[in-house]
Amino acid sequence: MTDPDFLADAAGLTRALAHLLDPPDGATPLPDSLQETGLGADPALDLLAPHAIGKAARLGHDTALAHMDPPTPWVAWAATQWNAALNQNLLHPQVSPFATEAEARVIDWLAPPFGMDGGHMCPGSTIANLTAIWAAREVHGLRRVVTSAAAHNSVAKAAHLLGMTLEAVPVDDAGRMRRDALPTLRDACLVLTAGTTSAGAVDPLDLRGAWTHVDAAWAGPLRLTRHADRLEGIDDADSVAISAHKWLFQPKESALILFRDTATAHGRISFGGGYLAKPNIGVLGSHGAVAIPLLATLMAWGREGLAARLERCIEMADRLADWVASDPRLALYAPNNTGVVLWRATHRPTAEILAALPPGTASQTHLDGTDWIRNVAANPNADMSKVLDTMSLALS
């Protein structure tokens, strides 16, 4: 290469890493418009670092439960840097030979615990859910989507984009789809949720439609832990969505859509083109090597290492739920099942409590006409003693 900005600059990369390891203070205002003359790489990073790093939310802080956005392991940072440097595109296998292999390997490793035989990766479960519902329409000619009233809004988006009707089923007092309120499912794509966004609820996973899809964006990885039975029945679904950038601890944007019969599903959602060496599967055109950081993480941790971190999160949520239940001033929405704990105080407004908590500790959700404080145990590094101390201070 003749342009040095396309070559690895060891000093520049070391400088960038130094900013990450020791976040700089004192951010200088950024330019208001694109400048005619560039600063050069080092000055640009020096100017940007106090903003991009210094002002970022610290998702791995010891008081941050981290909502549904966990911190990521350093091995994934390293592999993501490789991806940025190499810029592989799985749309064209000849320019992404190992990236294509890496994705196939990750899918082969992760599909069996869900009863699926394959699938592919995509940027998030919004795309994964759209892909599954699209497959249901194409394979079975379905025109109805039945889902929980607490389902993620990506399900409604998918139905709208695909020209399908959406029917929302009421939920019970724990946020789960009510069996007694179900419409006919014989000609419907039934979308069940394993870990609702607001409450972490798990719908009855034994329900079946003409096509059954499980949005397991949040709770899916529990299948790799000693809590696998909390998702009993998921392995009989037709498709499953999992957000790897949630409880698989990956950088954004990383998710999996898995199918029971991948050959049939992929065959119905593939398009060819004269410029393609093979049919393009699913919603995406260009598709980056997001499997490589996930592969690196799974290789580094193994199933046991991943399970240990997830089980630690469940233990933290159990401890929090017990703390709430022991305080007569507090009300618990439902017992912990998938690491999401909702509670409220009877003596102090929710907004005041939230304002008194450190960033990343809690958020607010609105259910059944009531505001609830929402804690999501996504950060296995959190110190629950410190978290509970900060909450006690916020309640005083």
C-alpha positions as CSV (number, residue, x, y, z in Angstrom):
1,M,0.0,0.0,0.0
2,T,1.2,3.5,-0.8
3,D,-1.1,5.4,1.5
4,P,0.2,5.1,5.1
5,D,-3.2,5.6,6.6
6,F,-4.2,2.1,5.4
7,L,-1.2,0.5,7.0
8,A,-1.0,-0.7,10.6
9,D,0.6,2.0,12.7
10,A,1.9,0.4,15.8
11,A,2.4,3.7,17.6
12,G,-1.0,5.0,16.7
13,L,-2.8,1.8,17.7
14,T,-0.8,1.8,21.0
15,R,-1.9,5.4,21.5
16,A,-5.6,4.5,20.9
17,L,-5.3,1.6,23.4
18,A,-3.7,4.0,26.0
19,H,-6.8,6.2,25.7
20,L,-9.0,3.2,26.3
21,L,-7.1,2.0,29.3
22,D,-6.8,5.5,30.9
23,P,-9.8,7.5,29.6
24,P,-8.8,11.2,29.2
25,D,-10.6,14.1,30.8
26,G,-11.2,17.6,29.5
27,A,-13.0,17.3,26.3
28,T,-12.4,20.0,23.7
29,P,-15.4,21.0,21.5
30,L,-15.5,19.1,18.2
31,P,-15.7,20.9,14.9
32,D,-19.3,22.0,13.9
33,S,-18.7,21.1,10.3
34,L,-16.5,19.0,8.0
35,Q,-13.1,20.7,7.8
36,E,-11.3,21.3,4.6
37,T,-8.0,20.1,6.0
38,G,-7.8,17.1,8.3
39,L,-6.0,17.0,11.6
40,G,-4.2,13.7,10.9
41,A,-4.9,10.4,12.7
42,D,-3.2,11.0,16.0
43,P,-4.6,14.5,16.7
44,A,-8.0,13.3,15.6
45,L,-8.0,10.4,18.1
46,D,-6.6,12.7,20.9
47,L,-9.5,15.1,20.3
48,L,-12.1,12.5,20.0
49,A,-11.1,10.2,22.9
50,P,-12.4,12.4,25.7
51,H,-15.8,12.4,24.0
52,A,-16.1,8.8,22.7
53,I,-14.5,7.2,25.8
54,G,-14.7,9.8,28.5
55,K,-18.4,10.5,28.1
56,A,-19.5,6.9,27.5
57,A,-21.7,5.0,30.0
58,R,-19.5,2.7,32.0
59,L,-21.4,-0.6,31.6
60,G,-18.9,-2.6,33.6
61,H,-18.9,-0.3,36.7
62,D,-19.4,-2.1,40.0
63,T,-22.7,-0.3,40.6
64,A,-24.0,-0.8,37.0
65,L,-26.3,-3.7,36.5
66,A,-26.2,-2.4,32.9
67,H,-29.8,-2.6,31.7
68,M,-29.8,-5.2,28.9
69,D,-26.4,-3.9,27.5
70,P,-23.6,-5.8,29.3
71,P,-19.9,-5.0,29.2
72,T,-17.8,-7.0,26.7
73,P,-14.7,-9.1,27.3
74,W,-11.4,-7.8,26.0
75,V,-11.0,-10.8,23.7
76,A,-14.0,-9.6,21.8
77,W,-12.4,-6.1,21.6
78,A,-9.3,-7.6,20.0
79,A,-11.3,-9.6,17.5
80,T,-13.5,-6.6,16.6
81,Q,-10.3,-4.6,15.9
82,W,-9.3,-7.4,13.5
83,N,-12.7,-7.1,11.8
84,A,-12.4,-3.4,11.4
85,A,-8.9,-3.8,9.8
86,L,-9.9,-6.5,7.4
87,N,-13.5,-5.5,6.6
88,Q,-14.7,-8.9,5.4
89,N,-18.1,-9.2,3.7
90,L,-19.9,-12.5,3.9
91,L,-22.1,-11.6,0.9
92,H,-19.1,-12.7,-1.2
93,P,-17.5,-15.9,0.2
94,Q,-14.4,-15.5,-1.9
95,V,-13.5,-12.3,0.0
96,S,-14.4,-13.7,3.4
97,P,-13.1,-17.2,3.5
98,F,-12.5,-17.6,7.2
99,A,-15.3,-15.2,8.2
100,T,-17.8,-17.5,6.5
101,E,-16.3,-20.5,8.2
102,A,-16.4,-18.8,11.6
103,E,-20.1,-18.0,11.3
104,A,-20.9,-21.6,10.3
105,R,-18.9,-22.8,13.3
106,V,-20.6,-20.5,15.8
107,I,-24.0,-21.5,14.5
108,D,-23.1,-25.2,14.7
109,W,-22.0,-24.8,18.3
110,L,-25.0,-22.8,19.5
111,A,-28.0,-24.2,17.6
112,P,-28.3,-27.6,19.2
113,P,-29.2,-26.4,22.8
114,F,-32.2,-24.8,21.2
115,G,-33.2,-27.8,19.1
116,M,-32.3,-26.0,15.9
117,D,-30.2,-27.3,13.0
118,G,-28.7,-24.0,11.7
119,G,-29.3,-20.4,10.9
120,H,-27.3,-17.2,10.4
121,M,-26.2,-14.0,12.1
122,C,-27.7,-10.6,11.8
123,P,-27.3,-7.2,13.5
124,G,-29.9,-7.7,16.2
125,S,-33.1,-9.4,17.2
126,T,-35.2,-6.8,15.4
127,I,-33.8,-8.3,12.1
128,A,-33.8,-11.8,13.5
129,N,-37.5,-11.5,14.4
130,L,-38.3,-10.0,11.0
131,T,-36.4,-12.9,9.3
132,A,-38.3,-15.6,11.2
133,I,-41.7,-14.1,10.5
134,W,-40.8,-13.6,6.9
135,A,-39.8,-17.3,6.7
136,A,-43.1,-18.3,8.3
137,R,-45.0,-16.3,5.7
138,E,-43.0,-17.8,2.8
139,V,-42.9,-21.5,4.0
140,H,-46.6,-21.7,5.1
141,G,-48.3,-18.8,3.4
142,L,-49.2,-17.3,6.8
143,R,-50.8,-13.9,7.0
144,R,-51.4,-13.6,10.8
145,V,-49.0,-12.9,13.6
146,V,-50.2,-13.7,17.2
147,T,-48.0,-12.5,20.0
148,S,-48.1,-11.2,23.6
149,A,-49.1,-7.7,24.4
150,A,-45.7,-7.5,26.1
151,A,-43.7,-8.6,23.0
152,H,-40.9,-6.4,21.7
153,N,-42.0,-3.8,19.2
154,S,-39.9,-5.5,16.5
155,V,-42.7,-8.1,16.2
156,A,-45.2,-5.4,15.3
157,K,-42.7,-3.8,12.9
158,A,-42.2,-7.1,11.2
159,A,-45.9,-7.8,10.8
160,H,-46.4,-4.3,9.4
161,L,-43.5,-4.6,6.9
162,L,-44.6,-8.0,5.8
163,G,-48.3,-7.0,5.3
164,M,-49.4,-9.4,8.0
165,T,-52.1,-8.8,10.6
166,L,-51.0,-8.6,14.3
167,E,-53.0,-9.9,17.2
168,A,-51.8,-9.1,20.7
169,V,-52.8,-11.5,23.5
170,P,-53.2,-10.1,27.0
171,V,-50.7,-11.0,29.7
172,D,-51.1,-12.3,33.3
173,D,-49.9,-10.5,36.4
174,A,-46.4,-11.7,35.8
175,G,-46.2,-10.4,32.2
176,R,-46.7,-13.8,30.5
177,M,-49.0,-14.5,27.6
178,R,-52.4,-15.8,28.8
179,R,-53.4,-19.2,27.5
180,D,-57.1,-18.5,28.2
181,A,-57.0,-15.4,25.9
182,L,-55.5,-17.1,22.8
183,P,-57.2,-16.9,19.4
184,T,-57.0,-19.8,17.0
185,L,-53.4,-20.6,16.0
186,R,-54.0,-23.0,13.2
187,D,-53.1,-20.4,10.5
188,A,-50.9,-18.1,12.6
189,C,-47.3,-17.4,13.2
190,L,-47.1,-17.5,16.9
191,V,-44.4,-15.4,18.4
192,L,-43.5,-16.2,22.0
193,T,-41.1,-14.2,24.2
194,A,-38.4,-15.7,26.4
195,G,-37.5,-12.7,28.5
196,T,-39.8,-9.7,27.8
197,T,-38.0,-6.4,27.7
198,S,-39.9,-4.8,30.5
199,A,-40.2,-7.6,33.0
200,G,-38.1,-10.6,31.8
201,A,-41.2,-12.7,31.6
202,V,-41.2,-16.0,29.7
203,D,-44.4,-17.0,27.8
204,P,-45.6,-20.6,27.9
205,L,-43.1,-22.1,25.5
206,D,-45.2,-25.2,24.9
207,L,-47.8,-23.3,22.8
208,R,-47.7,-24.0,19.1
209,G,-48.9,-22.2,16.0
210,A,-48.6,-23.1,12.3
211,W,-45.1,-21.7,12.8
212,T,-43.8,-21.0,16.3
213,H,-41.0,-18.4,16.7
214,V,-39.4,-17.6,20.1
215,D,-38.0,-14.2,20.6
216,A,-35.3,-15.2,23.1
217,A,-33.2,-12.1,22.5
218,W,-32.6,-11.7,26.2
219,A,-33.0,-15.0,28.0
220,G,-32.0,-17.4,25.3
221,P,-28.4,-18.0,26.6
222,L,-29.9,-19.5,29.8
223,R,-30.1,-22.7,27.7
224,L,-26.3,-23.0,28.1
225,T,-26.6,-22.9,32.0
226,R,-28.0,-24.9,34.9
227,H,-31.1,-22.8,34.4
228,A,-31.9,-24.3,31.0
229,D,-35.2,-25.7,32.2
230,R,-36.5,-22.1,32.6
231,L,-36.9,-22.2,28.8
232,E,-38.3,-25.7,28.6
233,G,-40.2,-26.1,25.3
234,I,-38.0,-23.7,23.2
235,D,-36.4,-26.7,21.5
236,D,-39.8,-27.6,19.8
237,A,-40.1,-24.2,18.1
238,D,-39.6,-23.5,14.4
239,S,-37.2,-20.6,14.9
240,V,-35.4,-18.8,17.7
241,A,-33.9,-15.3,17.9
242,I,-31.0,-14.6,20.3
243,S,-29.2,-11.2,20.8
244,A,-25.5,-12.0,21.2
245,H,-24.9,-8.4,22.2
246,K,-27.0,-9.1,25.3
247,W,-26.2,-12.2,27.4
248,L,-23.5,-13.5,25.1
249,F,-21.6,-10.3,26.0
250,Q,-20.8,-9.3,22.4
251,P,-20.3,-5.8,20.9
252,K,-23.2,-4.3,19.1
253,E,-24.5,-5.4,16.5
254,S,-24.6,-9.2,16.9
255,A,-27.5,-11.6,16.9
256,L,-28.5,-15.1,15.7
257,I,-31.6,-16.4,13.9
258,L,-31.8,-20.1,14.3
259,F,-34.2,-22.5,12.4
260,R,-35.4,-26.1,13.1
261,D,-35.3,-26.7,9.3
262,T,-32.7,-24.3,8.0
263,A,-32.6,-25.7,4.5
264,T,-36.3,-25.0,3.9
265,A,-36.3,-21.6,5.7
266,H,-33.2,-20.3,4.0
267,G,-34.4,-21.6,0.6
268,R,-37.6,-19.5,0.9
269,I,-35.8,-16.3,2.0
270,S,-32.9,-16.3,-0.5
271,F,-32.4,-14.1,-3.5
272,G,-29.9,-14.5,-6.4
273,G,-28.1,-12.0,-8.5
274,G,-25.7,-11.9,-11.4
275,Y,-23.0,-10.4,-9.1
276,L,-23.4,-13.1,-6.5
277,A,-21.4,-16.3,-6.2
278,K,-24.2,-17.9,-4.1
279,P,-27.8,-16.8,-3.2
280,N,-28.1,-14.0,-0.6
281,I,-29.9,-15.4,2.5
282,G,-32.1,-13.2,4.7
283,V,-32.7,-9.5,5.1
284,L,-29.1,-8.3,4.8
285,G,-27.0,-7.7,1.8
286,S,-23.5,-6.9,3.0
287,H,-22.8,-8.8,6.2
288,G,-19.7,-8.3,8.4
289,A,-17.7,-10.9,10.3
290,V,-19.5,-10.5,13.6
291,A,-19.1,-14.2,14.3
292,I,-15.3,-13.8,14.9
293,P,-15.6,-11.9,18.2
294,L,-18.2,-14.3,19.3
295,L,-16.1,-17.3,18.3
296,A,-13.1,-15.8,20.2
297,T,-15.3,-15.4,23.3
298,L,-16.7,-18.9,23.2
299,M,-13.2,-20.3,22.6
300,A,-11.8,-18.3,25.5
301,W,-14.6,-19.1,28.0
302,G,-16.1,-22.4,26.9
303,R,-19.6,-23.3,27.9
304,E,-18.7,-23.4,31.5
305,G,-17.1,-19.9,31.5
306,L,-20.2,-18.4,29.8
307,A,-22.5,-20.3,32.1
308,A,-20.6,-19.1,35.2
309,R,-21.1,-15.5,34.3
310,L,-24.8,-15.9,33.5
311,E,-25.4,-17.8,36.6
312,R,-23.7,-15.0,38.6
313,C,-26.1,-12.6,37.0
314,I,-29.1,-14.7,38.1
315,E,-27.7,-14.9,41.6
316,M,-27.4,-11.1,41.7
317,A,-31.0,-10.7,40.6
318,D,-32.2,-13.3,43.2
319,R,-30.4,-11.3,45.9
320,L,-32.0,-8.1,44.7
321,A,-35.5,-9.6,44.6
322,D,-35.0,-11.0,48.1
323,W,-33.9,-7.5,49.3
324,V,-37.0,-5.9,47.8
325,A,-39.3,-8.6,49.3
326,S,-37.8,-8.1,52.8
327,D,-38.6,-4.4,52.9
328,P,-42.3,-3.6,53.7
329,R,-42.0,-0.2,52.0
330,L,-41.3,-1.9,48.7
331,A,-43.4,-3.9,46.2
332,L,-42.0,-6.6,43.9
333,Y,-43.7,-7.1,40.5
334,A,-42.8,-10.8,40.2
335,P,-40.2,-13.3,41.3
336,N,-36.9,-13.3,39.4
337,N,-36.8,-15.7,36.5
338,T,-34.5,-14.3,33.8
339,G,-32.5,-11.6,35.7
340,V,-35.0,-8.8,35.4
341,V,-36.4,-7.4,38.7
342,L,-39.2,-4.8,38.8
343,W,-40.1,-3.1,42.1
344,R,-41.5,0.2,43.4
345,A,-41.6,2.1,46.6
346,T,-44.8,3.0,48.5
347,H,-43.2,5.9,50.3
348,R,-41.3,7.8,47.6
349,P,-41.9,8.6,43.9
350,T,-40.1,6.4,41.4
351,A,-38.6,9.4,39.6
352,E,-36.9,10.6,42.8
353,I,-35.4,7.2,43.5
354,L,-34.1,6.9,40.0
355,A,-32.5,10.3,40.1
356,A,-30.7,9.4,43.3
357,L,-29.1,6.2,41.8
358,P,-25.8,6.0,39.9
359,P,-26.1,5.8,36.1
360,G,-26.5,2.3,34.8
361,T,-28.0,1.0,38.0
362,A,-31.7,1.1,37.0
363,S,-34.3,2.3,34.5
364,Q,-38.0,2.9,34.6
365,T,-40.8,1.0,33.0
366,H,-44.6,1.4,33.0
367,L,-46.8,-1.6,33.4
368,D,-50.4,-2.0,34.5
369,G,-50.8,1.8,34.9
370,T,-47.9,1.9,37.3
371,D,-44.3,3.1,37.2
372,W,-41.7,0.5,38.2
373,I,-38.0,0.6,38.8
374,R,-36.3,-1.9,36.5
375,N,-33.1,-3.6,37.3
376,V,-31.5,-6.0,34.8
377,A,-28.6,-8.2,35.9
378,A,-26.5,-7.9,32.8
379,N,-23.1,-7.1,34.3
380,P,-21.4,-10.0,36.1
381,N,-18.9,-7.6,37.5
382,A,-21.4,-5.7,39.6
383,D,-20.8,-5.6,43.3
384,M,-24.3,-6.3,44.8
385,S,-23.3,-5.0,48.2
386,K,-22.5,-1.6,46.7
387,V,-25.6,-1.8,44.5
388,L,-27.9,-2.4,47.5
389,D,-26.1,0.2,49.5
390,T,-26.8,2.8,46.8
391,M,-30.4,1.7,46.6
392,S,-30.8,2.0,50.4
393,L,-29.5,5.6,50.3
394,A,-31.8,6.4,47.4
395,L,-34.8,5.2,49.5
396,S,-33.9,7.2,52.6
